[in-house]
Amino acid sequence: MIERKIMYGFDNIHIAKLSKNGYSIPVHIEGAKAIEAEFKYDTAIAKSGKNNIRFTNFIGGSGSLTVIGLTPEEYGLLFGNMVDANRVTVKETDVSSNVALMFSRRNSTGENIGYCIYKVNFKPIGISASTMENGAMAEESIEIEFEIESNNGDIYYFDDCDDSFFDSVR
């Protein structure tokens, strides 16, 4: 069924913090607009008699998440900043947490497919602002870069996205 292959849309971004005890309950991030993730592999070919054997080794990845701003809580979750009410304090000693990055896409039959990248580390962002022109407000987007590592050999998974998909990292 070719309709299942046609994917569009992007929705339901969730972040689950990774600790020594596993992943926390995923937290919904509002205002996600786009995601890109690239996975890099090192490939080597060896001979076994008359046959070539191809070995691939995951060597990491990178990507970006585009959102419409961040709440103070989201700053704390993504970048390890100190949050007190609406005040976010950014320090040179802040360490971004390793997190699972979860989201969903829809295919042309209307089915949702959920994705989870197991171990993502977001890079801190700068500050950007612009004035209103002709009294009109323009939506400003933030692009947040991230690095990808494997988590005990696992890189990512995708599955049918039912109501329970975002309840936990599998």
N, C-alpha and C positions, 0 to 999 in steps of 0.2 A: 504494500500500500504506500505509494509515493507521497501521499498527503501527510503521513506521519514524519516524513523527512524534511518537510518545509517548515522551518522554525522562524518565529518572529517574536517580538516583544521581550521585555525584561522587567522583572517585578520581584517583590518580596525579598529584598536584601536582608540577610540576617548575619550576625557575627556571634561566634561562640568562643570565648576565651579558653586557651589551653593551659592547664596547670599540671602538676605532677600527678594529680588524681584523675585526669581526663578533661573533658570539655564541660564548660558550664552550659546552662540552658541558653540556647540562641536568643539574641536580642534583635528586634526589628530595627532597621535603619531607614528612616523616612527620606523620601526625595531622591532615590537613586535614579540615574539617567542612563548610564552606560557602563559596561565592563569589557575589558580586554585582558586576556591571559595568554602568555606564550610559555610553552614548556620546552626546555632544551635537553637534548640527548647527545651523548658522545657515542659514536658508532665505530666499531672495529670489526674487521673481517679476518677470520683465521681459516686455515686449511685443515680439513680432516679427510685424509686420503685424496680422492678426486673432488670432494665437495667443499664448497665454501660455507662457513658457519658465520652468521652475522650476530654480533653481540651489541646490544644497546644498553646504555647506562644513563639514567636520569641524572643530570648535573645541575638542576635548579630551574627556575623560571622567574618571570617578572610580568607585571601587568599594571593596569590602572583602573580605578573605580571613579566614576564621575558622579557627583552628588550636588544637590541644591543646598549647600551649606551643611553645617553640623551643629548639633546641640552641645552644650557643655558635657553632658554625659557621654555622648559619642566621641568627643575629644579624649576624654579619660579612657574609654574603652579601646580606641584605636591607637593612641599614642602614649598612654601611660601617664598623662598629665594629672596634676592634682586638681580636683574639682571640689569647690565649697559653694553650695547653692548655685548661683549663676556665674561665679568667678572661676575661671580656668587659669591656673598658674603653670607656665611652661618654664622648665628648668633645664639646664645643660645636662643634668644627670638623669632625665626622664628616659625610660626604656620602653619602646613599643612592645606590646605583648604579642606572642604568637597566637593566632586566632584561626578558626575555620571560617571561611567565607562561603555563605550559602545564598542561592538565588534561584529563581524559576524563569522558564521560558515557555512559550505556548507553541504548539504545532498547528497546522492548518485544519486539523480535525477538532480543535478545541481542547485537546489534552494538555495539561501542564506537565512539564518535565523539570524536576528539581536537580540542581547541581550543588556539589559541596567540594571546595578545594580545601584539603585538610590543614595545611600549615602555611599561613600567610603572615607576613610582617609588614605593616604599613610604614612608609617613610613620613616623618613629620612634614607639615605643609607650612608655607609662608603666609603672609598677609597680603591681600589684594582688595582694593576698593576703587569704585569709579562713581562719578557724579551722574545725577539724572539729567537726561537731555530732553529739552522741550517739555519738562514736567512729567515725562513718562518713565515709569520704573522698568528696568530691564532685569530679567532673571540672570543672576550670576552663578556660574557653576564652578565647583572646585574639583580639580582632577588630583586624585591621591594615588601616588605610585606605590607599588608593593613588590616584595620579593616572595618567591615560592620555594619551599623546601619539601622534602618528603617527610612523612611522619611514620617512622617504623616501616618504611618501604611503600606506604600508601601515598598517592599523590592527589587523586580526586575520584569522585564517583558521581553518577547521575542515575535517576530512577523516576518512576512515575511519582508525581507530586500530589499526594492526597492531603487531607487535613492534618495528618500527623507528621509530614515530612520535616517541618521546622521545629518539632518538639525536642529533638536531640540530634547530635551528630552520631551517625552509625559507624 
